[in-house]
């Protein structure tokens, strides 16, 4: 018994993706920890201790 089948092969050419330069990409990563409450991807550290002595022990 013969089945009615059709096979199609399609080839598509797509343009390459544009590669972004490292300087053009803005990324922010945050690492939250115990010693430092936050460390940003640009090596900015935020200490977990209160910065104002007036608030010591009150937070």
Secondary structure, 3 states (H helix, E strand, C coil): CCCCCCCCCCCCCCCCCCCCCHHHCCCCCEECCCCEEEEECCCCEEECCCCCHHHCCCC
